[in-house]
Amino acid sequence: MFGTKYGCGACGAIFKDREDLLKHAQDLHDKKTTYLCITCDESFENESSFRMHMARDHRI
């Protein structure tokens, strides 16, 4: 998608590519992302946080 920016939820860094964001999170924050929201590209380490996000932010 043209003009889409990807922000790091941990430190606020902004990236133009999703892959750069995921590499940044893995390298800098040493997190293993297991759940990625396909609606807004936010990532979560556990299922309960992901489900709460989906219910609260996307009403799914």
mmJSON file of the N, C-alpha and C atoms, coordinates in Angstrom:
{"data_MODEL":{"atom_site":{
"group_PDB":["ATOM","ATOM","ATOM","ATOM","ATOM","ATOM","ATOM","ATOM","ATOM","ATOM","ATOM","ATOM","ATOM","ATOM","ATOM","ATOM","ATOM","ATOM","ATOM","ATOM","ATOM","ATOM","ATOM","ATOM","ATOM","ATOM","ATOM","ATOM","ATOM","ATOM","ATOM","ATOM","ATOM","ATOM","ATOM","ATOM","ATOM","ATOM","ATOM","ATOM","ATOM","ATOM","ATOM","ATOM","ATOM","ATOM","ATOM","ATOM","ATOM","ATOM","ATOM","ATOM","ATOM","ATOM","ATOM","ATOM","ATOM","ATOM","ATOM","ATOM","ATOM","ATOM","ATOM","ATOM","ATOM","ATOM","ATOM","ATOM","ATOM","ATOM","ATOM","ATOM","ATOM","ATOM","ATOM","ATOM","ATOM","ATOM","ATOM","ATOM","ATOM","ATOM","ATOM","ATOM","ATOM","ATOM","ATOM","ATOM","ATOM","ATOM","ATOM","ATOM","ATOM","ATOM","ATOM","ATOM","ATOM","ATOM","ATOM","ATOM","ATOM","ATOM","ATOM","ATOM","ATOM","ATOM","ATOM","ATOM","ATOM","ATOM","ATOM","ATOM","ATOM","ATOM","ATOM","ATOM","ATOM","ATOM","ATOM","ATOM","ATOM","ATOM","ATOM","ATOM","ATOM","ATOM","ATOM","ATOM","ATOM","ATOM","ATOM","ATOM","ATOM","ATOM","ATOM","ATOM","ATOM","ATOM","ATOM","ATOM","ATOM","ATOM","ATOM","ATOM","ATOM","ATOM","ATOM","ATOM","ATOM","ATOM","ATOM","ATOM","ATOM","ATOM","ATOM","ATOM","ATOM","ATOM","ATOM","ATOM","ATOM","ATOM","ATOM","ATOM","ATOM","ATOM","ATOM","ATOM","ATOM","ATOM","ATOM","ATOM","ATOM","ATOM","ATOM","ATOM","ATOM","ATOM","ATOM","ATOM"],
"id":[1,2,3,4,5,6,7,8,9,10,11,12,13,14,15,16,17,18,19,20,21,22,23,24,25,26,27,28,29,30,31,32,33,34,35,36,37,38,39,40,41,42,43,44,45,46,47,48,49,50,51,52,53,54,55,56,57,58,59,60,61,62,63,64,65,66,67,68,69,70,71,72,73,74,75,76,77,78,79,80,81,82,83,84,85,86,87,88,89,90,91,92,93,94,95,96,97,98,99,100,101,102,103,104,105,106,107,108,109,110,111,112,113,114,115,116,117,118,119,120,121,122,123,124,125,126,127,128,129,130,131,132,133,134,135,136,137,138,139,140,141,142,143,144,145,146,147,148,149,150,151,152,153,154,155,156,157,158,159,160,161,162,163,164,165,166,167,168,169,170,171,172,173,174,175,176,177,178,179,180],
"type_symbol":["N","C","C","N","C","C","N","C","C","N","C","C","N","C","C","N","C","C","N","C","C","N","C","C","N","C","C","N","C","C","N","C","C","N","C","C","N","C","C","N","C","C","N","C","C","N","C","C","N","C","C","N","C","C","N","C","C","N","C","C","N","C","C","N","C","C","N","C","C","N","C","C","N","C","C","N","C","C","N","C","C","N","C","C","N","C","C","N","C","C","N","C","C","N","C","C","N","C","C","N","C","C","N","C","C","N","C","C","N","C","C","N","C","C","N","C","C","N","C","C","N","C","C","N","C","C","N","C","C","N","C","C","N","C","C","N","C","C","N","C","C","N","C","C","N","C","C","N","C","C","N","C","C","N","C","C","N","C","C","N","C","C","N","C","C","N","C","C","N","C","C","N","C","C","N","C","C","N","C","C"],
"label_atom_id":["N","CA","C","N","CA","C","N","CA","C","N","CA","C","N","CA","C","N","CA","C","N","CA","C","N","CA","C","N","CA","C","N","CA","C","N","CA","C","N","CA","C","N","CA","C","N","CA","C","N","CA","C","N","CA","C","N","CA","C","N","CA","C","N","CA","C","N","CA","C","N","CA","C","N","CA","C","N","CA","C","N","CA","C","N","CA","C","N","CA","C","N","CA","C","N","CA","C","N","CA","C","N","CA","C","N","CA","C","N","CA","C","N","CA","C","N","CA","C","N","CA","C","N","CA","C","N","CA","C","N","CA","C","N","CA","C","N","CA","C","N","CA","C","N","CA","C","N","CA","C","N","CA","C","N","CA","C","N","CA","C","N","CA","C","N","CA","C","N","CA","C","N","CA","C","N","CA","C","N","CA","C","N","CA","C","N","CA","C","N","CA","C","N","CA","C","N","CA","C","N","CA","C","N","CA","C","N","CA","C"],
"label_alt_id":[null,null,null,null,null,null,null,null,null,null,null,null,null,null,null,null,null,null,null,null,null,null,null,null,null,null,null,null,null,null,null,null,null,null,null,null,null,null,null,null,null,null,null,null,null,null,null,null,null,null,null,null,null,null,null,null,null,null,null,null,null,null,null,null,null,null,null,null,null,null,null,null,null,null,null,null,null,null,null,null,null,null,null,null,null,null,null,null,null,null,null,null,null,null,null,null,null,null,null,null,null,null,null,null,null,null,null,null,null,null,null,null,null,null,null,null,null,null,null,null,null,null,null,null,null,null,null,null,null,null,null,null,null,null,null,null,null,null,null,null,null,null,null,null,null,null,null,null,null,null,null,null,null,null,null,null,null,null,null,null,null,null,null,null,null,null,null,null,null,null,null,null,null,null,null,null,null,null,null,null],
"label_comp_id":["MET","MET","MET","PHE","PHE","PHE","GLY","GLY","GLY","THR","THR","THR","LYS","LYS","LYS","TYR","TYR","TYR","GLY","GLY","GLY","CYS","CYS","CYS","GLY","GLY","GLY","ALA","ALA","ALA","CYS","CYS","CYS","GLY","GLY","GLY","ALA","ALA","ALA","ILE","ILE","ILE","PHE","PHE","PHE","LYS","LYS","LYS","ASP","ASP","ASP","ARG","ARG","ARG","GLU","GLU","GLU","ASP","ASP","ASP","LEU","LEU","LEU","LEU","LEU","LEU","LYS","LYS","LYS","HIS","HIS","HIS","ALA","ALA","ALA","GLN","GLN","GLN","ASP","ASP","ASP","LEU","LEU","LEU","HIS","HIS","HIS","ASP","ASP","ASP","LYS","LYS","LYS","LYS","LYS","LYS","THR","THR","THR","THR","THR","THR","TYR","TYR","TYR","LEU","LEU","LEU","CYS","CYS","CYS","ILE","ILE","ILE","THR","THR","THR","CYS","CYS","CYS","ASP","ASP","ASP","GLU","GLU","GLU","SER","SER","SER","PHE","PHE","PHE","GLU","GLU","GLU","ASN","ASN","ASN","GLU","GLU","GLU","SER","SER","SER","SER","SER","SER","PHE","PHE","PHE","ARG","ARG","ARG","MET","MET","MET","HIS","HIS","HIS","MET","MET","MET","ALA","ALA","ALA","ARG","ARG","ARG","ASP","ASP","ASP","HIS","HIS","HIS","ARG","ARG","ARG","ILE","ILE","ILE"],
"label_asym_id":["A","A","A","A","A","A","A","A","A","A","A","A","A","A","A","A","A","A","A","A","A","A","A","A","A","A","A","A","A","A","A","A","A","A","A","A","A","A","A","A","A","A","A","A","A","A","A","A","A","A","A","A","A","A","A","A","A","A","A","A","A","A","A","A","A","A","A","A","A","A","A","A","A","A","A","A","A","A","A","A","A","A","A","A","A","A","A","A","A","A","A","A","A","A","A","A","A","A","A","A","A","A","A","A","A","A","A","A","A","A","A","A","A","A","A","A","A","A","A","A","A","A","A","A","A","A","A","A","A","A","A","A","A","A","A","A","A","A","A","A","A","A","A","A","A","A","A","A","A","A","A","A","A","A","A","A","A","A","A","A","A","A","A","A","A","A","A","A","A","A","A","A","A","A","A","A","A","A","A","A"],
"label_entity_id":["1","1","1","1","1","1","1","1","1","1","1","1","1","1","1","1","1","1","1","1","1","1","1","1","1","1","1","1","1","1","1","1","1","1","1","1","1","1","1","1","1","1","1","1","1","1","1","1","1","1","1","1","1","1","1","1","1","1","1","1","1","1","1","1","1","1","1","1","1","1","1","1","1","1","1","1","1","1","1","1","1","1","1","1","1","1","1","1","1","1","1","1","1","1","1","1","1","1","1","1","1","1","1","1","1","1","1","1","1","1","1","1","1","1","1","1","1","1","1","1","1","1","1","1","1","1","1","1","1","1","1","1","1","1","1","1","1","1","1","1","1","1","1","1","1","1","1","1","1","1","1","1","1","1","1","1","1","1","1","1","1","1","1","1","1","1","1","1","1","1","1","1","1","1","1","1","1","1","1","1"],
"label_seq_id":[1,1,1,2,2,2,3,3,3,4,4,4,5,5,5,6,6,6,7,7,7,8,8,8,9,9,9,10,10,10,11,11,11,12,12,12,13,13,13,14,14,14,15,15,15,16,16,16,17,17,17,18,18,18,19,19,19,20,20,20,21,21,21,22,22,22,23,23,23,24,24,24,25,25,25,26,26,26,27,27,27,28,28,28,29,29,29,30,30,30,31,31,31,32,32,32,33,33,33,34,34,34,35,35,35,36,36,36,37,37,37,38,38,38,39,39,39,40,40,40,41,41,41,42,42,42,43,43,43,44,44,44,45,45,45,46,46,46,47,47,47,48,48,48,49,49,49,50,50,50,51,51,51,52,52,52,53,53,53,54,54,54,55,55,55,56,56,56,57,57,57,58,58,58,59,59,59,60,60,60],
"pdbx_PDB_ins_code":[null,null,null,null,null,null,null,null,null,null,null,null,null,null,null,null,null,null,null,null,null,null,null,null,null,null,null,null,null,null,null,null,null,null,null,null,null,null,null,null,null,null,null,null,null,null,null,null,null,null,null,null,null,null,null,null,null,null,null,null,null,null,null,null,null,null,null,null,null,null,null,null,null,null,null,null,null,null,null,null,null,null,null,null,null,null,null,null,null,null,null,null,null,null,null,null,null,null,null,null,null,null,null,null,null,null,null,null,null,null,null,null,null,null,null,null,null,null,null,null,null,null,null,null,null,null,null,null,null,null,null,null,null,null,null,null,null,null,null,null,null,null,null,null,null,null,null,null,null,null,null,null,null,null,null,null,null,null,null,null,null,null,null,null,null,null,null,null,null,null,null,null,null,null,null,null,null,null,null,null],
"Cartn_x":[0.848,0.0,0.891,0.692,1.51,1.353,2.471,2.449,2.247,2.145,1.937,3.212,3.077,4.196,3.942,5.01,4.92,5.659,4.949,5.535,5.809,6.936,7.3,6.52,5.787,5.003,5.848,7.093,7.957,8.673,9.147,9.951,9.465,8.498,7.953,8.696,9.757,10.487,9.544,9.731,8.862,9.653,9.0,9.624,8.684,9.255,8.408,8.016,8.765,8.466,8.164,7.192,6.817,7.99,8.734,9.874,10.938,11.172,12.143,11.69,10.395,9.859,10.066,9.747,9.887,11.348,12.265,13.697,14.16,13.717,14.044,13.596,12.361,11.817,12.599,12.941,13.691,15.107,15.773,17.165,17.31,16.487,16.658,15.93,14.731,13.914,13.936,14.579,14.755,13.439,12.437,11.122,10.848,10.168,9.692,8.199,7.831,6.435,5.741,4.657,3.942,2.569,2.049,0.726,0.832,0.418,0.463,-0.938,-1.425,-2.744,-2.653,-3.416,-3.37,-4.166,-4.942,-5.708,-4.84,-3.988,-3.182,-1.691,-1.278,0.115,0.754,-0.041,0.511,0.831,1.89,2.298,2.2,2.016,1.808,2.589,3.062,3.844,2.978,1.739,0.9,-0.522,-1.212,-2.557,-3.559,-3.453,-4.436,-4.346,-3.151,-2.994,-3.53,-3.268,-3.768,-5.291,-5.902,-7.373,-7.992,-7.381,-7.885,-7.788,-6.694,-6.522,-7.607,-7.849,-8.84,-10.236,-10.574,-11.89,-12.016,-11.004,-11.054,-10.913,-9.923,-9.589,-10.32,-10.69,-11.316,-12.713,-13.144,-14.472,-14.691,-13.623,-13.698,-13.595],
"Cartn_y":[-1.178,0.0,1.237,2.136,3.326,4.237,4.693,5.631,5.013,3.711,3.056,3.122,3.454,3.477,2.428,1.811,0.773,1.255,1.326,1.819,0.703,0.814,-0.142,0.185,-0.782,-0.585,-0.429,-0.884,-0.813,0.525,1.085,2.312,3.449,3.179,4.233,4.468,3.714,3.874,3.587,4.319,4.201,3.598,2.683,2.017,2.047,2.055,2.063,0.661,-0.35,-1.733,-2.562,-3.442,-4.333,-5.224,-5.688,-6.56,-5.85,-4.557,-3.782,-3.65,-3.437,-3.352,-4.665,-5.78,-7.076,-7.383,-7.046,-7.262,-6.374,-5.129,-4.2,-4.76,-5.217,-5.737,-6.96,-7.821,-9.032,-8.673,-7.81,-7.469,-6.578,-5.555,-4.572,-4.932,-5.433,-5.696,-7.162,-7.998,-9.427,-10.11,-9.841,-10.45,-11.422,-12.47,-13.372,-13.115,-12.508,-12.215,-13.474,-13.816,-15.005,-14.672,-13.509,-13.111,-11.742,-11.659,-10.416,-10.093,-8.922,-8.476,-8.084,-8.753,-8.439,-7.181,-6.686,-5.464,-4.221,-4.207,-3.015,-3.32,-4.567,-4.999,-4.855,-4.694,-4.701,-6.149,-6.343,-7.7,-7.938,-9.215,-9.606,-10.863,-10.948,-12.104,-13.266,-12.997,-14.101,-13.97,-15.084,-15.156,-14.292,-14.234,-13.456,-11.966,-11.434,-10.028,-9.78,-10.712,-10.604,-10.603,-11.53,-11.61,-10.356,-9.838,-8.622,-7.442,-7.351,-6.314,-6.411,-7.612,-7.805,-7.389,-7.768,-7.43,-5.928,-5.339,-3.929,-3.002,-3.252,-2.305,-2.556,-3.807,-4.131,-4.736,-4.923,-5.481,-6.839,-7.644,-8.987,-10.002],
"Cartn_z":[0.0,0.0,0.0,-0.898,-1.043,0.174,0.715,1.821,3.19,3.282,4.564,5.388,6.656,7.589,8.654,9.135,10.159,11.395,12.519,13.758,14.749,15.441,16.473,17.743,18.25,19.459,20.705,20.673,21.844,21.976,20.855,20.958,20.061,19.19,18.338,17.036,16.766,15.507,14.337,13.235,12.062,10.901,10.172,9.037,7.849,6.641,5.447,5.017,5.461,5.103,6.342,6.24,7.341,7.737,6.737,7.0,7.831,7.548,8.326,9.78,9.981,11.341,12.082,11.449,12.11,12.422,11.516,11.77,12.919,12.934,14.015,15.358,15.428,16.687,17.15,16.22,16.582,17.024,16.281,16.576,17.804,17.901,18.968,20.254,20.129,21.312,21.728,20.922,21.223,21.567,20.757,20.963,19.832,20.138,19.1,18.946,17.839,17.578,17.092,17.766,17.344,16.776,17.069,16.585,15.926,14.665,13.914,13.414,13.754,13.309,11.835,10.987,9.559,9.217,10.17,9.947,10.119,11.168,11.43,11.579,11.42,11.492,12.872,13.909,15.262,15.629,16.396,16.742,18.248,18.606,19.999,20.315,21.547,21.972,22.424,22.81,23.285,22.744,22.75,22.174,22.923,24.234,25.0,24.673,24.523,24.145,22.742,21.841,20.473,20.446,21.167,21.191,21.807,22.867,23.497,22.517,21.786,20.776,19.705,19.206,18.154,18.64,19.858,20.412,20.67,21.267,21.652,20.451,19.601,18.534,17.219,16.978,15.69,15.825,17.057,17.345,16.67,16.651,16.061,17.168],
"occupancy":[1.0,1.0,1.0,1.0,1.0,1.0,1.0,1.0,1.0,1.0,1.0,1.0,1.0,1.0,1.0,1.0,1.0,1.0,1.0,1.0,1.0,1.0,1.0,1.0,1.0,1.0,1.0,1.0,1.0,1.0,1.0,1.0,1.0,1.0,1.0,1.0,1.0,1.0,1.0,1.0,1.0,1.0,1.0,1.0,1.0,1.0,1.0,1.0,1.0,1.0,1.0,1.0,1.0,1.0,1.0,1.0,1.0,1.0,1.0,1.0,1.0,1.0,1.0,1.0,1.0,1.0,1.0,1.0,1.0,1.0,1.0,1.0,1.0,1.0,1.0,1.0,1.0,1.0,1.0,1.0,1.0,1.0,1.0,1.0,1.0,1.0,1.0,1.0,1.0,1.0,1.0,1.0,1.0,1.0,1.0,1.0,1.0,1.0,1.0,1.0,1.0,1.0,1.0,1.0,1.0,1.0,1.0,1.0,1.0,1.0,1.0,1.0,1.0,1.0,1.0,1.0,1.0,1.0,1.0,1.0,1.0,1.0,1.0,1.0,1.0,1.0,1.0,1.0,1.0,1.0,1.0,1.0,1.0,1.0,1.0,1.0,1.0,1.0,1.0,1.0,1.0,1.0,1.0,1.0,1.0,1.0,1.0,1.0,1.0,1.0,1.0,1.0,1.0,1.0,1.0,1.0,1.0,1.0,1.0,1.0,1.0,1.0,1.0,1.0,1.0,1.0,1.0,1.0,1.0,1.0,1.0,1.0,1.0,1.0,1.0,1.0,1.0,1.0,1.0,1.0],
"B_iso_or_equiv":[0.0,0.0,0.0,0.0,0.0,0.0,0.0,0.0,0.0,0.0,0.0,0.0,0.0,0.0,0.0,0.0,0.0,0.0,0.0,0.0,0.0,0.0,0.0,0.0,0.0,0.0,0.0,0.0,0.0,0.0,0.0,0.0,0.0,0.0,0.0,0.0,0.0,0.0,0.0,0.0,0.0,0.0,0.0,0.0,0.0,0.0,0.0,0.0,0.0,0.0,0.0,0.0,0.0,0.0,0.0,0.0,0.0,0.0,0.0,0.0,0.0,0.0,0.0,0.0,0.0,0.0,0.0,0.0,0.0,0.0,0.0,0.0,0.0,0.0,0.0,0.0,0.0,0.0,0.0,0.0,0.0,0.0,0.0,0.0,0.0,0.0,0.0,0.0,0.0,0.0,0.0,0.0,0.0,0.0,0.0,0.0,0.0,0.0,0.0,0.0,0.0,0.0,0.0,0.0,0.0,0.0,0.0,0.0,0.0,0.0,0.0,0.0,0.0,0.0,0.0,0.0,0.0,0.0,0.0,0.0,0.0,0.0,0.0,0.0,0.0,0.0,0.0,0.0,0.0,0.0,0.0,0.0,0.0,0.0,0.0,0.0,0.0,0.0,0.0,0.0,0.0,0.0,0.0,0.0,0.0,0.0,0.0,0.0,0.0,0.0,0.0,0.0,0.0,0.0,0.0,0.0,0.0,0.0,0.0,0.0,0.0,0.0,0.0,0.0,0.0,0.0,0.0,0.0,0.0,0.0,0.0,0.0,0.0,0.0,0.0,0.0,0.0,0.0,0.0,0.0],
"pdbx_formal_charge":[null,null,null,null,null,null,null,null,null,null,null,null,null,null,null,null,null,null,null,null,null,null,null,null,null,null,null,null,null,null,null,null,null,null,null,null,null,null,null,null,null,null,null,null,null,null,null,null,null,null,null,null,null,null,null,null,null,null,null,null,null,null,null,null,null,null,null,null,null,null,null,null,null,null,null,null,null,null,null,null,null,null,null,null,null,null,null,null,null,null,null,null,null,null,null,null,null,null,null,null,null,null,null,null,null,null,null,null,null,null,null,null,null,null,null,null,null,null,null,null,null,null,null,null,null,null,null,null,null,null,null,null,null,null,null,null,null,null,null,null,null,null,null,null,null,null,null,null,null,null,null,null,null,null,null,null,null,null,null,null,null,null,null,null,null,null,null,null,null,null,null,null,null,null,null,null,null,null,null,null],
"auth_seq_id":[1,1,1,2,2,2,3,3,3,4,4,4,5,5,5,6,6,6,7,7,7,8,8,8,9,9,9,10,10,10,11,11,11,12,12,12,13,13,13,14,14,14,15,15,15,16,16,16,17,17,17,18,18,18,19,19,19,20,20,20,21,21,21,22,22,22,23,23,23,24,24,24,25,25,25,26,26,26,27,27,27,28,28,28,29,29,29,30,30,30,31,31,31,32,32,32,33,33,33,34,34,34,35,35,35,36,36,36,37,37,37,38,38,38,39,39,39,40,40,40,41,41,41,42,42,42,43,43,43,44,44,44,45,45,45,46,46,46,47,47,47,48,48,48,49,49,49,50,50,50,51,51,51,52,52,52,53,53,53,54,54,54,55,55,55,56,56,56,57,57,57,58,58,58,59,59,59,60,60,60],
"auth_comp_id":["MET","MET","MET","PHE","PHE","PHE","GLY","GLY","GLY","THR","THR","THR","LYS","LYS","LYS","TYR","TYR","TYR","GLY","GLY","GLY","CYS","CYS","CYS","GLY","GLY","GLY","ALA","ALA","ALA","CYS","CYS","CYS","GLY","GLY","GLY","ALA","ALA","ALA","ILE","ILE","ILE","PHE","PHE","PHE","LYS","LYS","LYS","ASP","ASP","ASP","ARG","ARG","ARG","GLU","GLU","GLU","ASP","ASP","ASP","LEU","LEU","LEU","LEU","LEU","LEU","LYS","LYS","LYS","HIS","HIS","HIS","ALA","ALA","ALA","GLN","GLN","GLN","ASP","ASP","ASP","LEU","LEU","LEU","HIS","HIS","HIS","ASP","ASP","ASP","LYS","LYS","LYS","LYS","LYS","LYS","THR","THR","THR","THR","THR","THR","TYR","TYR","TYR","LEU","LEU","LEU","CYS","CYS","CYS","ILE","ILE","ILE","THR","THR","THR","CYS","CYS","CYS","ASP","ASP","ASP","GLU","GLU","GLU","SER","SER","SER","PHE","PHE","PHE","GLU","GLU","GLU","ASN","ASN","ASN","GLU","GLU","GLU","SER","SER","SER","SER","SER","SER","PHE","PHE","PHE","ARG","ARG","ARG","MET","MET","MET","HIS","HIS","HIS","MET","MET","MET","ALA","ALA","ALA","ARG","ARG","ARG","ASP","ASP","ASP","HIS","HIS","HIS","ARG","ARG","ARG","ILE","ILE","ILE"],
"auth_asym_id":["A","A","A","A","A","A","A","A","A","A","A","A","A","A","A","A","A","A","A","A","A","A","A","A","A","A","A","A","A","A","A","A","A","A","A","A","A","A","A","A","A","A","A","A","A","A","A","A","A","A","A","A","A","A","A","A","A","A","A","A","A","A","A","A","A","A","A","A","A","A","A","A","A","A","A","A","A","A","A","A","A","A","A","A","A","A","A","A","A","A","A","A","A","A","A","A","A","A","A","A","A","A","A","A","A","A","A","A","A","A","A","A","A","A","A","A","A","A","A","A","A","A","A","A","A","A","A","A","A","A","A","A","A","A","A","A","A","A","A","A","A","A","A","A","A","A","A","A","A","A","A","A","A","A","A","A","A","A","A","A","A","A","A","A","A","A","A","A","A","A","A","A","A","A","A","A","A","A","A","A"],
"auth_atom_id":["N","CA","C","N","CA","C","N","CA","C","N","CA","C","N","CA","C","N","CA","C","N","CA","C","N","CA","C","N","CA","C","N","CA","C","N","CA","C","N","CA","C","N","CA","C","N","CA","C","N","CA","C","N","CA","C","N","CA","C","N","CA","C","N","CA","C","N","CA","C","N","CA","C","N","CA","C","N","CA","C","N","CA","C","N","CA","C","N","CA","C","N","CA","C","N","CA","C","N","CA","C","N","CA","C","N","CA","C","N","CA","C","N","CA","C","N","CA","C","N","CA","C","N","CA","C","N","CA","C","N","CA","C","N","CA","C","N","CA","C","N","CA","C","N","CA","C","N","CA","C","N","CA","C","N","CA","C","N","CA","C","N","CA","C","N","CA","C","N","CA","C","N","CA","C","N","CA","C","N","CA","C","N","CA","C","N","CA","C","N","CA","C","N","CA","C","N","CA","C","N","CA","C","N","CA","C","N","CA","C"],
"pdbx_PDB_model_num":[1,1,1,1,1,1,1,1,1,1,1,1,1,1,1,1,1,1,1,1,1,1,1,1,1,1,1,1,1,1,1,1,1,1,1,1,1,1,1,1,1,1,1,1,1,1,1,1,1,1,1,1,1,1,1,1,1,1,1,1,1,1,1,1,1,1,1,1,1,1,1,1,1,1,1,1,1,1,1,1,1,1,1,1,1,1,1,1,1,1,1,1,1,1,1,1,1,1,1,1,1,1,1,1,1,1,1,1,1,1,1,1,1,1,1,1,1,1,1,1,1,1,1,1,1,1,1,1,1,1,1,1,1,1,1,1,1,1,1,1,1,1,1,1,1,1,1,1,1,1,1,1,1,1,1,1,1,1,1,1,1,1,1,1,1,1,1,1,1,1,1,1,1,1,1,1,1,1,1,1]
}}}
